[in-house]
């Protein structure tokens, strides 16, 4: 495990996938999800992040019992919305360390 991987793990991220083209880290909670992607392709070499926020149609969603995951995230209950992700200093340090390990800086 690389130093950047350890830094991400300490922040609550898991390495979701890694192949010759990309590395994806995820941070999942009940009502929001963050995805950090490092595109390793030589013509790209970019980093981007997305954050999804669950927007419930009513306040009862938080206490309601669902029969399965599909029912829980069905659009009749609410929807996922993409929002800006604000990075804290620890996240930025981990991102910079990963870029350094990839030879980008």
N, C-alpha and C positions, 0 to 999 in steps of 0.2 A: 504494500500500500504506500503510495507516494505521500509526501508531506502535505500537498494540497488536498488529497483525498482525506487525510486525517483532519485537516482544518474544516473541510466541509462536513465531515461526520460529527465533529464537535458542535457544529452549528445546527445539527438536526437534519442535514441533507443525506440522502442515500444515493449511491451511484446507480442510476436506473439502467443505463446501458453504455457500452463502449465497443466500438468497432474501428476499422481503419478510417472511417469517414467522420465519426463524431463521438463525443462524450456527452451524456446527459445526466445531470443531477436533479433529483426531485425532493421537494419538501412538501409533504401532504398533511393537512389538518382537516378537521371536519368541514369547515366552511371556506377554506382557501387552499390553493395549490400554487407552488412556484416551480418553474422548470428553467434550469440553466443549461444552455447548449453551447458547446465548443465545437465548431465546424472545422475539422482538421484538413479538409481537402486543400491541396496546394494552391488552387486558384481562388480559394475563399478565405480561409484562416480567419474566421470571425467568431465572436461571442455574442449571444443574445439571451434575453430572459423574458419570460412571460409569467404573469400572475393571474390566476383565475379566482374570482370571488363568487361564492354561492349567494344568490339573491333570492330569498324566500318570498313567496307570494303573500304569506301571512306569518305572524309571530308564533302561531301554534306549531309551525314546522319543527321548531327546536325540541318540542316535547312529544311530538307525534310518533307513533310506532308504525313502521313500514313493513310490508311483507317480504321485500327483497330490495337489493341495491337499485335495480332499475326503477322501481316504484319511488324510491327515495329521491332519485335525481330526475324524475320525469318532469317535463315542462309544466304540468298542471300544478306541481308543488313549488316551482320556481325555475331559475335558470342560472347557468354559469356566465359570468361577465368577465372579460379581460380588463384588467386595470394596470396602471403604472406600478412598477415595483421600485421602491426606494431601498437602496442598498445601505446597510450599515457598514461601519469601518471594518469589522471582522469579515464580512462577506467580500468586501473589496480586496482585502489582504489575501483571502483564499483564491479569488479570481485572478489576481496578479500572480500569485504563486503558480497556479495552473498554467497561465500564459507563459511564465518563465520556464516551467518544466517542458512545455511544448516547443520551446525555442522561439517563441514569438517576440520576446523582449530580452 
